[in-house]
Amino acid sequence: MKVQSAIETKLKNAFDAQVLSVENESHMHSVPPNSETHFKVTLVSPGLSGQMKVKRHQAIYAVLAEELAGPVHALSLHLYTPEEWVASGQASPESPNCMGGSKGDASMAAKLKQGASL
């Protein structure tokens, strides 16, 4: 949980988070056991007020630049103001199951061999 801990620490230090949840969803993807490559972040902060979605995401990307340049392959962001969080029912959406995409997947490998666009 080295990467997950780093993400949690950096986000705690950078944002006045009322809610912070960092979930390692790597097990839902085609990666080796105990990987730390796919994460879901739910962050509720008054500091997000007045920011468009793109600016909110950019703020997270700036704080987690080191992780995104290295071990983190995917980062699902659910960013809310306290008011938006209440309006959402205080829950972020469930993550979908991985749809594959691995070159090791026989059907994907066949598509790639045929030159199909993805």
C-alpha positions as CSV (number, residue, x, y, z in Angstrom):
1,M,0.0,0.0,0.0
2,K,2.9,2.3,-0.5
3,V,1.4,4.1,-3.5
4,Q,-2.0,4.3,-2.0
5,S,-0.5,5.8,1.2
6,A,1.4,8.4,-0.8
7,I,-1.7,9.4,-2.6
8,E,-3.7,9.8,0.6
9,T,-0.9,11.8,2.3
10,K,-0.5,14.2,-0.6
11,L,-4.2,14.8,-1.0
12,K,-4.7,15.3,2.7
13,N,-1.8,17.9,2.8
14,A,-3.0,19.7,-0.4
15,F,-6.8,19.9,0.2
16,D,-9.0,20.8,3.2
17,A,-10.8,17.5,2.7
18,Q,-14.0,16.8,4.6
19,V,-14.1,13.4,3.0
20,L,-11.2,11.6,1.4
21,S,-11.4,8.0,0.1
22,V,-8.6,6.4,-1.9
23,E,-9.5,2.9,-3.1
24,N,-7.1,0.6,-4.8
25,E,-9.1,-0.9,-7.7
26,S,-6.2,-2.7,-9.3
27,H,-7.6,-6.1,-8.5
28,M,-10.5,-5.3,-10.9
29,H,-8.0,-5.2,-13.8
30,S,-5.6,-7.4,-15.7
31,V,-2.6,-6.7,-13.4
32,P,-0.5,-8.9,-11.1
33,P,-1.7,-9.5,-7.6
34,N,-1.0,-6.8,-5.1
35,S,-0.6,-4.1,-7.8
36,E,-1.1,-0.5,-7.1
37,T,-1.9,0.9,-10.5
38,H,-5.7,1.7,-10.6
39,F,-7.2,4.0,-8.0
40,K,-10.6,5.7,-7.3
41,V,-10.4,8.9,-5.4
42,T,-13.4,10.6,-3.7
43,L,-12.6,14.0,-2.3
44,V,-15.0,16.5,-0.8
45,S,-13.5,20.0,-0.1
46,P,-14.9,23.5,0.2
47,G,-11.8,24.6,-1.8
48,L,-13.3,23.1,-4.9
49,S,-16.1,25.7,-4.9
50,G,-16.3,27.8,-8.0
51,Q,-14.0,25.5,-10.0
52,M,-15.1,23.7,-13.2
53,K,-14.5,20.0,-13.4
54,V,-11.4,20.3,-15.5
55,K,-9.7,22.7,-13.0
56,R,-10.5,20.3,-10.2
57,H,-8.9,17.4,-12.1
58,Q,-5.9,19.5,-13.0
59,A,-5.4,20.4,-9.3
60,I,-5.3,16.7,-8.4
61,Y,-3.0,15.8,-11.3
62,A,-0.6,18.5,-10.2
63,V,-0.4,17.1,-6.6
64,L,-0.1,13.5,-7.8
65,A,2.3,14.2,-10.8
66,E,5.0,11.8,-9.5
67,E,2.5,8.9,-9.1
68,L,0.9,9.6,-12.4
69,A,4.3,9.6,-14.1
70,G,5.2,6.3,-12.6
71,P,3.2,3.5,-11.0
72,V,-0.4,4.8,-11.4
73,H,-2.0,3.8,-14.7
74,A,-5.6,4.9,-14.0
75,L,-7.1,7.4,-11.6
76,S,-10.8,7.8,-11.3
77,L,-11.7,11.1,-9.7
78,H,-15.0,12.0,-8.0
79,L,-14.5,15.5,-6.7
80,Y,-17.2,17.4,-4.8
81,T,-17.9,20.6,-2.9
82,P,-19.7,19.9,0.4
83,E,-23.0,21.0,-1.1
84,E,-22.5,18.7,-4.2
85,W,-21.6,15.8,-1.9
86,V,-24.9,16.2,0.1
87,A,-26.8,16.5,-3.2
88,S,-25.2,13.3,-4.5
89,G,-26.5,11.3,-1.5
90,Q,-23.0,11.3,-0.1
91,A,-21.8,8.5,-2.4
92,S,-19.6,8.4,-5.4
93,P,-20.6,6.2,-8.3
94,E,-19.6,2.5,-8.4
95,S,-16.7,1.7,-10.7
96,P,-17.5,-0.5,-13.7
97,N,-15.9,-3.9,-14.2
98,C,-12.8,-3.9,-16.4
99,M,-13.6,-4.6,-20.0
100,G,-10.2,-6.1,-20.8
101,G,-8.0,-4.6,-23.4
102,S,-5.0,-6.6,-22.6
103,K,-2.9,-7.7,-25.6
104,G,-2.7,-11.0,-23.8
105,D,-6.5,-11.4,-24.3
106,A,-7.0,-13.7,-27.2
107,S,-9.9,-11.8,-28.7
108,M,-8.0,-8.5,-28.4
109,A,-4.9,-10.0,-29.9
110,A,-6.9,-11.2,-32.9
111,K,-8.4,-7.8,-33.4
112,L,-4.9,-6.2,-33.2
113,K,-3.5,-8.7,-35.7
114,Q,-6.3,-7.9,-38.1
115,G,-5.5,-4.2,-37.8
116,A,-8.9,-3.3,-36.3
117,S,-9.1,0.1,-34.8
118,L,-10.0,0.2,-31.1
